[in-house]
Amino acid sequence: MRGVINVSIRELARDYRMRPNHVYHVLYELEARREIAPKRCGKYLQLTPSELLAIEKELQRRGHMKGD
């Protein structure tokens, strides 16, 4: 698919130096607010660039900065 980014929960958790269950919690809240609607393909989420940006903005708003 064009314009879709495959990312796993583990990758997001590692990038932001946090536990995967916290990432799941953030995803759940964003889905409940209808800000994202990720498709799941195995252990990966298929996200559009705008959905990935929404997740990253929410994590940063909560004080998590992306690591090196």
MMTF fields as JSON, N, C-alpha, C and O atoms, coordinates in Angstrom:
{
  "mmtfVersion": "1.0.0",
  "mmtfProducer": "UNKNOWN",
  "numBonds": 271,
  "numAtoms": 272,
  "numGroups": 68,
  "numChains": 1,
  "numModels": 1,
  "chainsPerModel": [1],
  "groupsPerChain": [68],
  "chainIdList": ["A"],
  "bondAtomList": [4, 2, 8, 6, 12, 10, 16, 14, 20, 18, 24, 22, 28, 26, 32, 30, 36, 34, 40, 38, 44, 42, 48, 46, 52, 50, 56, 54, 60, 58, 64, 62, 68, 66, 72, 70, 76, 74, 80, 78, 84, 82, 88, 86, 92, 90, 96, 94, 100, 98, 104, 102, 108, 106, 112, 110, 116, 114, 120, 118, 124, 122, 128, 126, 132, 130, 136, 134, 140, 138, 144, 142, 148, 146, 152, 150, 156, 154, 160, 158, 164, 162, 168, 166, 172, 170, 176, 174, 180, 178, 184, 182, 188, 186, 192, 190, 196, 194, 200, 198, 204, 202, 208, 206, 212, 210, 216, 214, 220, 218, 224, 222, 228, 226, 232, 230, 236, 234, 240, 238, 244, 242, 248, 246, 252, 250, 256, 254, 260, 258, 264, 262, 268, 266],
  "bondOrderList": [1, 1, 1, 1, 1, 1, 1, 1, 1, 1, 1, 1, 1, 1, 1, 1, 1, 1, 1, 1, 1, 1, 1, 1, 1, 1, 1, 1, 1, 1, 1, 1, 1, 1, 1, 1, 1, 1, 1, 1, 1, 1, 1, 1, 1, 1, 1, 1, 1, 1, 1, 1, 1, 1, 1, 1, 1, 1, 1, 1, 1, 1, 1, 1, 1, 1, 1],
  "groupList": [{"groupName": "MET", "atomNameList": ["N", "CA", "C", "O"], "elementList": ["N", "C", "C", "O"], "formalChargeList": [0, 0, 0, 0], "bondAtomList": [1, 0, 2, 1, 3, 2], "bondOrderList": [1, 1, 2], "singleLetterCode": "M", "chemCompType": "L-PEPTIDE LINKING"}, {"groupName": "ARG", "atomNameList": ["N", "CA", "C", "O"], "elementList": ["N", "C", "C", "O"], "formalChargeList": [0, 0, 0, 0], "bondAtomList": [1, 0, 2, 1, 3, 2], "bondOrderList": [1, 1, 2], "singleLetterCode": "R", "chemCompType": "L-PEPTIDE LINKING"}, {"groupName": "GLY", "atomNameList": ["N", "CA", "C", "O"], "elementList": ["N", "C", "C", "O"], "formalChargeList": [0, 0, 0, 0], "bondAtomList": [1, 0, 2, 1, 3, 2], "bondOrderList": [1, 1, 2], "singleLetterCode": "G", "chemCompType": "PEPTIDE LINKING"}, {"groupName": "VAL", "atomNameList": ["N", "CA", "C", "O"], "elementList": ["N", "C", "C", "O"], "formalChargeList": [0, 0, 0, 0], "bondAtomList": [1, 0, 2, 1, 3, 2], "bondOrderList": [1, 1, 2], "singleLetterCode": "V", "chemCompType": "L-PEPTIDE LINKING"}, {"groupName": "ILE", "atomNameList": ["N", "CA", "C", "O"], "elementList": ["N", "C", "C", "O"], "formalChargeList": [0, 0, 0, 0], "bondAtomList": [1, 0, 2, 1, 3, 2], "bondOrderList": [1, 1, 2], "singleLetterCode": "I", "chemCompType": "L-PEPTIDE LINKING"}, {"groupName": "ASN", "atomNameList": ["N", "CA", "C", "O"], "elementList": ["N", "C", "C", "O"], "formalChargeList": [0, 0, 0, 0], "bondAtomList": [1, 0, 2, 1, 3, 2], "bondOrderList": [1, 1, 2], "singleLetterCode": "N", "chemCompType": "L-PEPTIDE LINKING"}, {"groupName": "SER", "atomNameList": ["N", "CA", "C", "O"], "elementList": ["N", "C", "C", "O"], "formalChargeList": [0, 0, 0, 0], "bondAtomList": [1, 0, 2, 1, 3, 2], "bondOrderList": [1, 1, 2], "singleLetterCode": "S", "chemCompType": "L-PEPTIDE LINKING"}, {"groupName": "GLU", "atomNameList": ["N", "CA", "C", "O"], "elementList": ["N", "C", "C", "O"], "formalChargeList": [0, 0, 0, 0], "bondAtomList": [1, 0, 2, 1, 3, 2], "bondOrderList": [1, 1, 2], "singleLetterCode": "E", "chemCompType": "L-PEPTIDE LINKING"}, {"groupName": "LEU", "atomNameList": ["N", "CA", "C", "O"], "elementList": ["N", "C", "C", "O"], "formalChargeList": [0, 0, 0, 0], "bondAtomList": [1, 0, 2, 1, 3, 2], "bondOrderList": [1, 1, 2], "singleLetterCode": "L", "chemCompType": "L-PEPTIDE LINKING"}, {"groupName": "ALA", "atomNameList": ["N", "CA", "C", "O"], "elementList": ["N", "C", "C", "O"], "formalChargeList": [0, 0, 0, 0], "bondAtomList": [1, 0, 2, 1, 3, 2], "bondOrderList": [1, 1, 2], "singleLetterCode": "A", "chemCompType": "L-PEPTIDE LINKING"}, {"groupName": "ASP", "atomNameList": ["N", "CA", "C", "O"], "elementList": ["N", "C", "C", "O"], "formalChargeList": [0, 0, 0, 0], "bondAtomList": [1, 0, 2, 1, 3, 2], "bondOrderList": [1, 1, 2], "singleLetterCode": "D", "chemCompType": "L-PEPTIDE LINKING"}, {"groupName": "TYR", "atomNameList": ["N", "CA", "C", "O"], "elementList": ["N", "C", "C", "O"], "formalChargeList": [0, 0, 0, 0], "bondAtomList": [1, 0, 2, 1, 3, 2], "bondOrderList": [1, 1, 2], "singleLetterCode": "Y", "chemCompType": "L-PEPTIDE LINKING"}, {"groupName": "PRO", "atomNameList": ["N", "CA", "C", "O"], "elementList": ["N", "C", "C", "O"], "formalChargeList": [0, 0, 0, 0], "bondAtomList": [1, 0, 2, 1, 3, 2], "bondOrderList": [1, 1, 2], "singleLetterCode": "P", "chemCompType": "L-PEPTIDE LINKING"}, {"groupName": "HIS", "atomNameList": ["N", "CA", "C", "O"], "elementList": ["N", "C", "C", "O"], "formalChargeList": [0, 0, 0, 0], "bondAtomList": [1, 0, 2, 1, 3, 2], "bondOrderList": [1, 1, 2], "singleLetterCode": "H", "chemCompType": "L-PEPTIDE LINKING"}, {"groupName": "LYS", "atomNameList": ["N", "CA", "C", "O"], "elementList": ["N", "C", "C", "O"], "formalChargeList": [0, 0, 0, 0], "bondAtomList": [1, 0, 2, 1, 3, 2], "bondOrderList": [1, 1, 2], "singleLetterCode": "K", "chemCompType": "L-PEPTIDE LINKING"}, {"groupName": "CYS", "atomNameList": ["N", "CA", "C", "O"], "elementList": ["N", "C", "C", "O"], "formalChargeList": [0, 0, 0, 0], "bondAtomList": [1, 0, 2, 1, 3, 2], "bondOrderList": [1, 1, 2], "singleLetterCode": "C", "chemCompType": "L-PEPTIDE LINKING"}, {"groupName": "GLN", "atomNameList": ["N", "CA", "C", "O"], "elementList": ["N", "C", "C", "O"], "formalChargeList": [0, 0, 0, 0], "bondAtomList": [1, 0, 2, 1, 3, 2], "bondOrderList": [1, 1, 2], "singleLetterCode": "Q", "chemCompType": "L-PEPTIDE LINKING"}, {"groupName": "THR", "atomNameList": ["N", "CA", "C", "O"], "elementList": ["N", "C", "C", "O"], "formalChargeList": [0, 0, 0, 0], "bondAtomList": [1, 0, 2, 1, 3, 2], "bondOrderList": [1, 1, 2], "singleLetterCode": "T", "chemCompType": "L-PEPTIDE LINKING"}],
  "groupTypeList": [0, 1, 2, 3, 4, 5, 3, 6, 4, 1, 7, 8, 9, 1, 10, 11, 1, 0, 1, 12, 5, 13, 3, 11, 13, 3, 8, 11, 7, 8, 7, 9, 1, 1, 7, 4, 9, 12, 14, 1, 15, 2, 14, 11, 8, 16, 8, 17, 12, 6, 7, 8, 8, 9, 4, 7, 14, 7, 8, 16, 1, 1, 2, 13, 0, 14, 2, 10],
  "groupIdList": [1, 2, 3, 4, 5, 6, 7, 8, 9, 10, 11, 12, 13, 14, 15, 16, 17, 18, 19, 20, 21, 22, 23, 24, 25, 26, 27, 28, 29, 30, 31, 32, 33, 34, 35, 36, 37, 38, 39, 40, 41, 42, 43, 44, 45, 46, 47, 48, 49, 50, 51, 52, 53, 54, 55, 56, 57, 58, 59, 60, 61, 62, 63, 64, 65, 66, 67, 68],
  "secStructList": [7, 6, 6, 7, 3, 3, 3, 3, 2, 2, 2, 2, 2, 2, 2, 6, 6, 1, 7, 2, 2, 2, 2, 2, 2, 2, 2, 2, 2, 2, 2, 2, 6, 6, 1, 7, 7, 7, 3, 3, 3, 6, 6, 3, 3, 3, 3, 7, 2, 2, 2, 2, 2, 2, 2, 2, 2, 2, 2, 2, 2, 6, 6, 7, 7, 7, 7, 7],
  "xCoordList": [0.823, 0.0, 0.867, 1.94, 0.403, 1.177, 0.847, -0.315, 1.88, 1.672, 1.4, 0.925, 1.703, 1.463, 2.796, 3.703, 2.899, 4.116, 3.814, 2.873, 4.605, 4.455, 5.359, 6.567, 4.776, 5.541, 4.962, 3.751, 5.842, 5.366, 5.31, 5.956, 4.528, 4.429, 5.801, 6.18, 6.544, 7.888, 8.811, 9.587, 8.726, 9.568, 9.233, 10.131, 7.943, 7.543, 8.009, 8.519, 7.829, 8.234, 9.743, 10.209, 10.502, 11.958, 12.393, 13.271, 11.78, 12.143, 11.88, 12.629, 10.82, 10.455, 10.852, 10.475, 11.613, 12.125, 11.031, 11.095, 10.027, 8.913, 8.432, 8.883, 7.54, 7.033, 5.946, 5.184, 5.89, 4.869, 3.439, 2.588, 3.162, 1.778, 1.367, 0.186, 2.322, 1.998, 1.668, 0.781, 2.384, 2.094, 0.691, -0.062, 0.332, -1.013, -2.065, -3.099, -1.804, -2.753, -2.956, -4.087, -1.872, -1.959, -2.724, -3.572, -2.425, -3.132, -4.625, -5.449, -4.969, -6.373, -7.089, -8.198, -6.457, -7.075, -7.231, -8.254, -6.218, -6.313, -7.39, -8.091, -7.519, -8.573, -9.951, -10.886, -10.075, -11.349, -11.771, -12.96, -10.793, -11.071, -11.189, -11.43, -11.017, -11.099, -10.06, -10.31, -8.886, -7.79, -6.983, -6.37, -6.988, -6.297, -7.21, -8.097, -6.975, -7.693, -6.705, -6.805, -5.739, -4.705, -5.237, -6.122, -4.687, -4.986, -3.901, -2.733, -4.283, -3.314, -3.015, -3.91, -1.726, -1.273, -0.226, 0.954, -0.659, 0.255, 0.649, -0.21, 1.943, 2.402, 2.652, 3.126, 2.339, 2.584, 1.295, 0.219, 1.437, 0.356, 0.643, 1.784, -0.37, -0.211, -0.776, -1.986, 0.118, -0.246, 0.02, 0.972, -0.821, -0.544, 0.429, 0.543, 1.12, 2.033, 1.328, 1.918, 0.084, -0.636, -0.982, -0.981, -1.278, -1.552, -0.286, -0.327, 0.828, 2.097, 2.457, 2.946, 2.216, 2.467, 1.577, 2.037, 0.318, -0.604, -0.116, -0.187, 0.375, 0.895, 2.128, 2.245, 3.047, 4.27, 3.97, 4.595, 3.027, 2.666, 2.078, 2.383, 1.238, 0.632, 1.683, 1.649, 2.613, 3.676, 4.543, 4.93, 4.848, 5.648, 4.872, 5.45, 3.571, 2.741, 2.764, 2.674, 2.884, 2.929, 4.336, 4.553, 5.285, 6.621, 7.629, 8.715, 7.295, 8.219, 8.916, 8.269, 10.223, 10.999, 11.622, 12.004, 11.716, 12.303, 13.786, 14.497, 14.257, 15.675, 16.519, 16.012, 17.808, 18.75, 18.56, 19.264],
  "yCoordList": [-1.185, 0.0, 1.249, 1.276, 2.248, 3.479, 4.437, 4.6, 5.064, 6.03, 5.418, 6.098, 4.122, 3.433, 3.047, 2.577, 3.253, 2.918, 1.761, 1.826, 0.692, -0.448, -0.24, -0.054, -0.272, -0.08, -1.005, -1.218, -1.543, -2.403, -1.602, -0.564, -2.105, -1.478, -1.46, -0.475, -2.555, -2.638, -1.545, -0.958, -1.273, -0.236, 1.138, 1.904, 1.443, 2.727, 2.827, 3.862, 1.742, 1.736, 1.925, 2.676, 1.252, 1.381, 2.797, 3.37, 3.358, 4.701, 5.754, 6.723, 5.56, 6.53, 6.092, 6.722, 5.011, 4.497, 4.361, 4.947, 3.569, 3.33, 1.896, 1.191, 1.473, 0.104, -0.014, 0.924, -1.181, -1.375, -1.185, -0.692, -1.568, -1.42, 0.051, 0.368, 0.945, 2.377, 2.863, 3.695, 2.34, 2.681, 2.201, 2.925, 0.979, 0.457, 1.386, 1.641, 1.886, 2.772, 4.059, 4.512, 4.634, 5.851, 5.567, 6.36, 4.437, 4.069, 3.92, 4.393, 3.258, 3.059, 4.4, 4.578, 5.337, 6.644, 7.415, 8.063, 7.345, 8.037, 7.406, 8.111, 6.083, 5.415, 5.798, 6.007, 5.89, 6.251, 7.663, 7.937, 8.558, 9.937, 10.053, 11.136, 8.93, 8.852, 9.722, 10.259, 9.85, 10.575, 9.663, 10.115, 8.372, 7.38, 6.173, 5.91, 5.452, 4.201, 3.24, 2.951, 2.737, 1.887, 0.524, -0.041, 0.02, -1.345, -2.231, -1.845, -3.4, -4.329, -5.441, -6.013, -5.728, -6.785, -7.592, -7.24, -8.672, -9.436, -8.614, -8.084, -8.508, -7.719, -6.26, -5.492, -5.876, -4.512, -3.708, -4.247, -2.417, -1.476, -0.82, -0.456, -0.667, 0.045, 1.443, 1.629, 2.416, 3.794, 4.716, 4.525, 5.702, 6.751, 7.727, 7.737, 8.532, 9.514, 10.431, 10.794, 10.809, 11.688, 10.961, 11.577, 9.66, 8.881, 8.729, 8.846, 8.471, 8.348, 9.679, 9.699, 10.771, 12.095, 12.34, 12.901, 11.925, 12.098, 11.306, 11.796, 10.098, 9.271, 9.93, 10.038, 10.37, 10.998, 12.287, 12.555, 13.086, 14.328, 14.027, 14.719, 12.998, 12.64, 12.139, 12.496, 11.319, 10.825, 11.985, 12.018, 12.925, 14.082, 14.989, 15.579, 15.102, 15.91, 15.329, 16.063, 14.009, 13.33, 13.315, 12.747, 13.938, 14.08, 13.036, 12.953, 12.238, 11.219, 11.759, 12.124, 11.805, 12.286, 11.117, 10.114, 11.262, 10.208, 10.107, 11.112, 8.868, 8.64, 8.652, 8.865, 8.422, 8.437, 7.247, 7.093],
  "zCoordList": [0.0, 0.0, 0.0, 0.603, -0.662, -0.785, 0.358, 0.73, 0.907, 1.97, 3.325, 4.235, 3.468, 4.736, 5.35, 4.663, 6.65, 7.384, 8.303, 9.094, 8.213, 9.111, 10.311, 10.163, 11.496, 12.718, 13.794, 13.862, 14.623, 15.71, 17.002, 17.141, 17.936, 19.252, 19.913, 20.547, 19.761, 20.356, 19.818, 20.572, 18.511, 17.919, 18.503, 18.855, 18.605, 19.192, 20.639, 21.067, 21.388, 22.803, 22.924, 23.781, 22.079, 22.117, 21.743, 22.389, 20.704, 20.255, 21.326, 21.451, 22.091, 23.122, 24.526, 25.514, 24.603, 25.875, 26.924, 28.004, 26.57, 27.467, 27.295, 26.392, 28.138, 28.071, 27.0, 26.765, 26.358, 25.312, 25.818, 25.078, 27.067, 27.547, 27.629, 27.494, 27.848, 27.861, 26.441, 26.253, 25.457, 24.061, 23.7, 23.048, 24.12, 23.867, 24.469, 23.851, 25.663, 26.333, 25.524, 25.344, 25.047, 24.234, 22.937, 22.528, 22.293, 21.061, 21.317, 20.533, 22.421, 22.763, 22.917, 22.412, 23.612, 23.818, 22.506, 22.283, 21.639, 20.349, 19.462, 18.736, 19.522, 18.755, 19.295, 18.523, 20.611, 21.221, 20.828, 20.663, 20.679, 20.252, 18.742, 18.209, 18.058, 16.591, 15.885, 14.807, 16.516, 15.882, 14.974, 14.007, 15.294, 14.455, 14.264, 15.076, 13.183, 12.91, 12.264, 11.071, 13.059, 12.468, 12.053, 12.696, 10.981, 10.563, 11.142, 11.193, 11.571, 12.149, 11.16, 10.538, 11.035, 10.127, 10.888, 10.893, 11.527, 12.36, 13.569, 14.275, 13.809, 14.954, 14.601, 15.437, 13.382, 12.922, 12.811, 12.552, 13.012, 12.754, 11.415, 11.134, 10.599, 9.341, 9.562, 9.689, 9.605, 9.916, 8.742, 7.985, 8.604, 7.632, 8.302, 9.528, 7.526, 8.144, 9.144, 10.162, 8.875, 9.809, 11.109, 12.175, 11.036, 12.248, 13.086, 14.311, 12.426, 13.145, 13.811, 14.94, 13.118, 13.686, 14.911, 15.906, 14.845, 15.979, 17.192, 18.319, 16.971, 18.065, 18.669, 19.889, 17.811, 18.3, 19.057, 20.082, 18.572, 19.268, 20.642, 21.613, 20.728, 22.012, 22.991, 24.168, 22.524, 23.399, 23.89, 25.058, 23.012, 23.408, 24.35, 25.263, 24.135, 25.032, 26.448, 27.432, 26.536, 27.827, 28.428, 29.499, 27.737, 28.288, 27.851, 28.424, 26.848, 26.345, 25.105, 24.123, 25.162, 24.023, 23.286, 23.887, 21.987, 21.171, 21.471, 21.485, 21.715, 22.01, 20.756, 19.654, 20.927, 19.797, 18.927, 17.93]
}
